């Protein structure tokens, strides 16, 4: 019967806890019971096997055989023999002097390390020069040639050789060095405490129990904790002497198990598949300084570890396969940074048996001491955001590769990256909205940069995309307005490049592609303070381009043939100045640049009074004819009429307001058989005169598409007509 042991002392709240759980599974499965398994319940590792906690404690103290982890390429590993690393040299001597058969392989690795040092000195690398940077590659190559096979995994964890260069795994520091701490030396020192000739076995058993159960009622050793468990590393208030305490509280077994777990991170198939040696270790990538609360643009980050979590018990063979591949692929290539890794997860470019990844970012703080910061958890699931964000990411990557980007552009790029990361990982429901607005601002900032414009073309999406924002999205009125405007197009095949984009932003068409322009075609920048003016000018220019087709008896329709419609209450809210123009402009700029629209239900805005000025003019910008019944007179009369605006109406609205245009419109309604019920005696000083409508906002509103049903409703509100219910209604 399998026994399940929750390892409460090895929780994955820290990278050290995560690695320790892996290390325990690794040594148990390879040395005692190959059927031993490990699963994760959130951050709690659960061990499945044949041993109880008591039996497991006894086995570790009496039967565990340590893996050979030695680093003769580091000066602090104890092999120099110059007295500068006293504790490391003492630990080596203790292991070498032990006759415990469990340490036989480790003694063999130490002897091989001595041979490497002797060979290096024979080649003339005497004294300190043996450990200088230019000899690292040669010394590590010697280690690969001389070490026993059992000691090679540690080399693969610590370094990758690529020609004359050597690359270090961030999870193992600089070849096993963490500032002043040398990991292999710390490992040997802690082994000596629990397995060496002078070990206190009863205390060793207490340390094991504390590590497994999390009941920490036993005194720990003082020493360097390293990057894996920064919470135990002391700090300013950890010392009674009133200064930073450079030592922490260490359970030797945690260090030992952490080092054993590190061996699963040896480069294998990942090294063969990775495009660059620096990303050659399983689930290790270059750092992306975003996505965690303490992220800073100027902070030095060594790399990231994306620790996989799984919910069903996995044995050692399965985990060796998982870590040996380290599969995180996006767009046909291995992920090389944190953003790409998140995209790979969202596109299911990782193992399907995984539940999530826990991201640890290794940063340098307190001088040059690296620490592993837990950043975020990302569930393994196919996310709709991936489809939307994959293409913009490529454009952002081109921009990110440019040198000497202006501070303003760099800040906006960082905002885009932060929002993209949060959206793709699902960590913030507002992230997509922030990405849309940040991308629009960034694109316009690039458009104003003469140097960047020479190298970066405008973003041009390959196809039309629909974004489905949460139903509780803030500023939903503004988003609906922006989406409707961004969706306007002359044909369905051109929806990916909104018709208003060349009019409102610094791009223009050159055949089938977009190129930069010196200013928007309207001459007005799209800002919150100028939103209405820019839209009104865009409407004016759009009307100037309309031409009747040969043989047509009617003027061309003013309405764009393709695009989303705006509900009449939303349009009235815009005309009355009730919407936030800054938010609308931000959304519109981003949606146009991305080639997106939204799919969201119209908000309920019932009960508001009609704007009579908008109601008079709105019917003239319809595409379809109206099927109406005249209610003027004793007998209702059904009729059909087509209404078209004069070409100069928008310009007159912008220049002088609605008064003159309204007189013209009321006359045209009268001639079309729609008797006006406003603006005429005895209502001359009534609704129209009392309603102070801004002409520019009105001109902007009339640019938008509105359903024929809503235009008919508006027409019936100001004329003696009603919809002809016997006729089909065009929506």
N, C-alpha and C positions, 0 to 999 in steps of 0.2 A: 504493500500500500504506500502510495506516494505521500510524503509529508510536505506541507506548505509552510514556509517560514517567512513571515514579513520582516524584512531587514530594515527596521525603523531607524537604525543608526547609520544607514547608507543611502538615505534619501537623495534623489537627484536634484535637490534644491541647490547643490553646488556641483561643479564639475568633478571635484574630488569624490563626492558621494556616488556620482554616476559611474566613474571609473572603478571605484572600489567594488561596486556590485558586479561589474563585468569581470574584474579580477578574481573575485571569489568564485564565480561560475567557472571561469577558465581553469583555475587550479584544481577545483573539485572534479570537473569533467575529465580533465587530462590525467589526473593522478589517482582518482578514487572511483568515481561512478560516472561513466560516459552518458548515462540517461538523465543526469541532472539538468534541470531547465531553469529558465529565468523569465519572468514576465513583469510588466509594470502596471500598477494600479495608480494612475496619475503619476506622482513622483515617488511612489513607494515601490521598491523592488521586492518581488515575492519569489523566493527560491523554492523549487520543487525537487525533491530527491528522497533518499532513503534515510537521511540522518536527521535527528532532532537537534535542537540548539545545543544541548549539552554534549551530544556526540560530535557535533561539528566543532565545538570548542576544543574538545580533547584531540580531535584529529589535527586541527591546525597547529596546536602546541606540540604534538608528539610526532606527526607524520608528514606534514607539509614540506615539500622540497622546493626551495626558492629558485626562481628563474635566474639565469646569469645575466645581470645588468651591470656592465662596467663600461667606463668611458675614458680610455687612455688618451683620447684626443683633447681632453680638457685638462688644464693645468691644475684645477682644484679637485680632480678625481682621486688624488693620493698617489699617483704613480711617479711624480717628480722626485720624491724622496729628498726634498730640500728643506723640509721643516716648515714650510709656509702653510701647509694644510694638515695641521696636526691631527685633528679628529678623523679626517679621511684616511690618513696614513695608518692611524691606530686601527680603524675598522678593517682595512685591508689585511693588516697583520693578524687581527683576531680571526678572520675567516681563514687565512692561510694556515694559522696554527691550530685550527680545529680539526678533529678527527671524526666529526659527525658525518656519516655517509650521506646525509641529506644535502650537505654542502659540497659534494664532490664535483658536480658540474660547475658550480660557481667558482670553486678553487681552480678548476681547469681554465675557466675564462680569465681569471686574474693572472694565471701563469702566462696565458696567451697575450694579455695586455702587457706584461713585463717584457715579453719578446718583442712586441711592437715598439716599445720605448727603446729597447736595446738596439733594434734594427735602425730606428731613426737616428740614434746617436752615432751608430756606425756610419751612417750616411753623411755625417757632419752636422746634424741638427742638434748640437750639444747645447746644454743649458736651457735658457728660456726660449730659444728659437724653435725648439721642437713644438711649442704650442702657439706660435704666432699664426696669424690668419692665413698667410700664404702657404703654410704647410698643412692646413686642416684637410684638404682634399687628399694629400699624399698619405697622411696618417690614417685617415678613415679607410682608404684603399688597402693599406697594410692590414688593418683590422679585419676587413672582409676576407683577405687571403689567409690569415693566421687563426682567426677565431674558430672555435668549434661550431658546428651547425646550430646547436641550441642557443648560441649567443648572437646569431645573425639577426633575429627579429628586432632586438633592441637597436641595432644599427639602422634597420629600415624604419624604425619609429623616429629616430633622432635626425636622420639626414638622408638626402638623395644626392647622388653624384651625377653631374651632367657635364661631361667633358672636363675642363679645368675648374669648373665651378662646383660649389657645394651649397645645397639649399636645406634650411632647417625647418622642421615641423613646428609650428607655433604651439601646439599642444605640449611639446617637450622642450619648450624654450629654445635657446640657441645651442642646439646639439646636446641638450641635457643641462644647460646652465640657465638659472633664473636669477639674474643680477649676481649677487654674491653666493647664492646657493647652488651647489652642484648636486643634481638629482641622484645620480648613481651613488655618490658618497653618502648622501642622506639615507638612501635605501640600505646600504651596507651597515651604516651605524645603527639603524633601527632593527635590522636583522640580528645584529650582535646583541641587542637588548633582549630579544625574545628567543633566539636560537643559539647564541654564542656560548662559549665555555663558561662565562660568568652570568648567564641569563637567570633571572628570577622567574621560574616557570609558573608559580602561583600568581604573580603579578601579570605575567603574560596572558594567563587565562582570563583574568579580570579585564584586561584590555580587549581581548577578543569579545567577551560578553558585552562590553560597552559598545563596541563597534557594531555588533549584530543587533542588539536590542534597543540601542539608543538610550539606555539607562546609564547616564554618565556619573556614577557615584564613586569613581576611582580616580586618584590623582594622576594627571597626565604629566608627560615630560615637557620641559621648556625647550623650545628650539624653533628653527625656521619652518614656517608652515608652507611657504611657496604659493604659487598662483592658484592652486586647486581649491582651497578653502579659505578665501580672504577674510571671512568673518571671524576666524580664530587667530588672526595674525596680530592681535594686540591693537595698539593705537595710542593716541594722545592721552586718553583717560585710563589706559590700561596699566599704567605704572604709577606707583606711589611717589616716585621721584620727580613727577611733574614734567616729564619729557617723553617723546615718542618711545614706546617700547618696541624694540626691534625683534623680540621673540614672542612666539605665540604658545598655545597650549596644544600639544601634539599627542595623539594616540598612535604609537608606533605601527600598530596593525593597519590603521588607515593609510599611512604612507606606503606600507608594503603592498597592500591590496590595490592601491591606486597605481603603483608602478606595474603590477601584474596586469591590470586592466589596460594600461597604455599599450601593451604588446599587441592588442587586437587592432591598434591603429597603425600597424606596419604597412608601408606602401607595398602594394601587390599589383593586382589588375588595374587599380586606380592610377598607378604610376605609368602604366603602359597606355592608358586611355586619355590621360590628362594632356591638355595642349601645352601646359607649362609645368615645369618641375615644382614651382611654388604652390601648386594646387594638386599635388600628387598623392596626398594622404586621404584616407577615407573620410568623407564628410567634413573635410577641412577646406576652407576657401579663404581668399583674400578678404580683408575686413571692409565692411561698408559702415561708415560712422553714422548710422541712423537706426531707428527702430528700437531704442531703449531710452529710458528717462534721462540717463546721465550722458547721452551721446553729445559729443562736442566736435565741431568741424576741425579744430586745431589739435585734437587729441591724437597721440600716436597709438595706433592699433596694430597689433602684430598679426592678427588673423582671427578667424571664427571657427568654432566647432559646432556643427549641427548634430546633436546627439539624438539618434533614432530611439523611439519608444514603441513598444509593441505590447499587445494585450493578452496574447496566448503564450504559454510557455514555449521557449525556443531553446534548443540544445546548443552545445558548443559548435558542432559542425555547421548548423544553420547560421550561427552568428559569424563564424569564420567566412562563410560564403557571402553574407551580407556586407561585412566590413571589407572583405577582400575586393568586392566590386565597388563598394562605395558609390552606388549609382545615383546620380542626381543630374539628369540630362534635360537640357532645354534647347530647342531649335537645333537638335542634332549634335550638340556638343556638351561636354561635361561642364557643369556650373563652376564658375571660378570666383564669384563673389557672393555676398549675402543676398543682393537683389536677385541675381540669377538663380540662386538656390531656392528662394521663395517662389519664383516663377516656375521652377521645375516641380516643386511640390504642388502648386496650383494646377499644373498641367498633367499631374500623375506621372512625372518622369522619374519616379522613385519606386522602390519595392512596394507592391500592393499590400503586403502583410503588415505594414507599419501603420500605427495609429496617429503618430505625431512626431515632430522634431522639436527638441529643446535647443534653443540657440544660446551659445556662450560666446561672448566677444572678449578677446584677450587684449587688454589695453595696458599701457605703461602709466603708472601713477606713483606718487611718492618717490620721485627721482626716476630711476630706470627699472623699478620693480614691476614686473608684469603680474596682473591679476586677471582671473577669468570672471567676467560679469555675466550673470544670467540675464538674458535680454527678453526673450519672448518664446511662447510655444506656438507652433503652427500645425494645426491638424492636417493630415494627409487627406485631401478631398479635392475633387475637380471643382474649380470656382469659376463662375461666369465672368468675374473680373479679368481673368487671364485673357479671354478672347478680346476684351476691350483694350487692355493695357500692353499687350505684347508688341504691337506695332509702334505705339508712341515710345516705348522703352528703347527701341532701336534708334530713333531720332535723338533721344536724350543721351544715349551712349555716344553718338557722334559728337555731340556738344561737349560731353564730359571729357573727351579725349583731347580737347583743345587746351593749349597752354595759355597762361596769362589772361584768363577770363576776368572781365571787370567785376568788381566786388558786388555790384547790384545784380548782375546776371548770375554770379555764383550763388548768391543768397537765394534767388528764385529757383535755381536748379536744385539746390538743397531742399527747398520746400517741396518741389515736385517729387524728388526722390523719397522724402519722408512720407508724403501722402500716398505715393505708389506702393511703398513697402507696407504701410498700414492697410491699404485696400487689398493687396494681394494676399496678405496674411489673415485678413478678417479681424484685425485687432481693434478696429475703430469704424463704426457705422457711418461716420461723417467723412471718412477718408476720400471717398470717390468725389464728393462735392468739392473738397479741398484740392484734389488733383485737377479737376476741371478748371477751377479758377486760377490755380497756380500755373498750369500749363499755358493758359491764355495770356497771362501776364508775362511769363517767360518768353513766349513766342514773339510778343510785341517788343520786349527788351532786346531780343536778338535782331529784330527788324530795324531797330534804331542804332545798332552797332555796326559801323562801317566795316570793321575788321572781320567780325564774325560772319557778316553777310557774304563775304568773298568765299568762305569755305563751307558754310552751312546753308543748304537750300531750304526754302519754306517746307514745313511739314505738309505732306500731301497724302492723305489716307487712300488706300487702295480700294476700299469699299465702304458703303454706308453702314453705320453701326447704331444700334438702339441700346441705350442704357436704361435699366430699370431701377431707379432710386428707391429707397425705402419709402413706404407710404407716409411715414411721419417726418419726412425730410423738412427741416426748417426752410423758410422762405419758399414755400411751394408755389405761391403765386408768381414770384419772380422767375422761378425755374420754368414754369409753364410758359410764361411769356418768352423767355430766352429760347426755349426749345422750339416753340412755334416759329420764331424768327429764323433760327438756325436751320430749320427744315425747308425753308423756301427755296424752290428750284424751278427752272424752266422745263426740265424733263426729268423723268424718274432715273434715267441713267446718269444724271449729273448731281444726284443728291449728296454724294460724298464730298463735293465742293459746294458749299452753300452759295446761293446767288448773291447774298449780301456780303460775303467775305471780301471780295475785291472792293466793294463800296465802303466798307467800314474799317478795314485793316490795311496794313502796308504790304499787301500782295496784289498781284495782278496776273491775269492769264496770258500765257504766250503759247498759243496753240493748245495742246493738251496738258500743259504743265504750268505750275505756278512759279512765279519769280518775284523777287522783292520789288516793291515800289517805294518811292521816297516819302509818300504820304497816302492816306486813304483817298479813294477817288472822290469822296464827298468833301475832302479838305478838312474834315472835322475828326479829331481823335475820339475813339469810343471810350468815354469815361462816364462816371456816374453823373457828373454835372452837365455833360453834353449828350447824354443818351438820346433824349427826345430830339434834339437838333440834328444829330447824326442820322437818326432813323428818318426824320422828315426830309432831309436832303437826299437820302437814299431813295425815298419814295418819289421825290421830284425827278431825279435822274432816271428812275425806272420808267416813269410815265413818258419821258422824252424819247425813250428807245422804242416805244410801242408803235407798230405800223400795221395798218389793216392789210389783210391778205387780198390779192387780186380777186375782184368779183364780190367781195363782201359789201353788203349794204349797211351794216352796222359798224360803229367804231369798235376797235379792239377792246377786249376785256382788260381792266386794270389789275385784276387780281392775279397773283402768281398761280399757275396751273397745278403746281405740286407743293405740298407742305401740310403741316398739321394745322388744324383750326384752333382758334381761341374761343373759349366760352364767352358769351356776351357779358356776364358779370365781371369776369377778369379784365376784359377790354375796358369796361367802364371804370374799374378800379385804377387802371393805368391812366386813362384820360383825366380822372379826377385827382391824380397825384397821390394816390394812396399806396403805391408800391415803392419799394426801395430801389431807386434807379442805380445806385452803386452796385448792389447785389445783382440786379438784372444785367448790367453791363459786364460784370465779371463772368457770370454764367454764359452770356452770349458770346463773349470773346473766346472763352475756352471751348464751347461747343462748336463754334464755327471752325476754330483751328483744328479740332480733333475730327470733325466730320461726324459728330454724334447728334442724335436727338434722344428724347426721353419718352418713356411710356408710363403715364401716370394718370389716375382718374382726375377729372375736373373737380375742384373743391365746391362744396355747397355754399353758395352765396345768395340764397333766396331772400326775398323781402326788400332788397335795396331799390330805391327809386330810379327810374330810367333817366338817363341823360338825354334830354330832348335834342340837343345840338348834334350829338353822335347819332341819334336815331334818324335824324333827317338825312345826314350825309351817307350813312353806312350802306343803304340799299344801292347807291350808285356804283359801288365798287364790287358788285356781285358778278359772277361768271354767267349764271343761268338766268333766264327770264323768270318773272314772278307770275304765279297763277293766283289771282285775287278775286274777291267779291267786293264790289263797291257797296257800302252801306249808306251812301248819301242818296236821299230820296226815298220814296215810298216803296219801290220795288228793287230788291238786291239784284245787281247785274254782275255776272262773272266775266272776267276779261284777263288777258295776258299782256304783260308789258315788260319792256326791257329798258333799264336805266343805265346811263353811262355818264361819267363825270366830264367836265370840260378839261382839256389838257393843262390849263393854267390854274386850276383850283388849288393844288398843293402849294404852288409858289405863292399864291395870294393868301392862303392860310398862314404860311410862314411869315410873310411880310406884313400883313395887316389884320390878321385875326379872322374869325369866322363870319363877321357881320355881312360883308359883301357877297361871300360865297353862299351864305344861307339864303339871301334874297334870290340869287340865281337858282339855287336848288329847289326852293319852294315853287318858283315859276315852272320849272321843269316837271315837278311832281303834278302840278295842276294840269299841264298840257298832256301828261301821260295818263290822266284819268284818276289820279290819286289825290283827292281833294285834301289839302293840308288842314289840320285842326289846331296847329300852333303857328305863331308868327304872323297871324292875320287878324284883322278886327273881328271880334272885340278882344283878341288875345295879343295885340301888338306889344303891350308892355307886360306880357305874362311870362310863360315858362322860358322862352328863348332869351328874352332880355334879362331875366333874373339869373340865368345860369351862366356864370362867368367861366367859360371854357377856354383854355389856352390853345391858340391856333396851332402852335408848333407840336404840342402833344397830340392834338387831334390829327394833324397830318401824319404823325408817326403811327398812331393807332390804326389809321385807315390803310396802312401798308399790310397789315396782317390778314391772314385768311380767316374767314368767319363762315359758319355753316349757313346755307341758304335759309334754313328754318329760322335761325336767329336774325338774319337780315329781314325776313318777312315779319317776324315779331316786332322788330324795331320800326319797320314801315307802318305796321298797323297801329303802333302806339302814337304816331304823329299824323296819321291820315285817316280818312273815313273809309278804311278797307279792313278786310279780314282775310285770312288764308282760305283758298278754295279747297275745302276738304274733299270734294269729289274728285280732285285731280291728284295724281301721285306727287308726293313731296320729295324734292331733291334735298339730300342731306350733305 
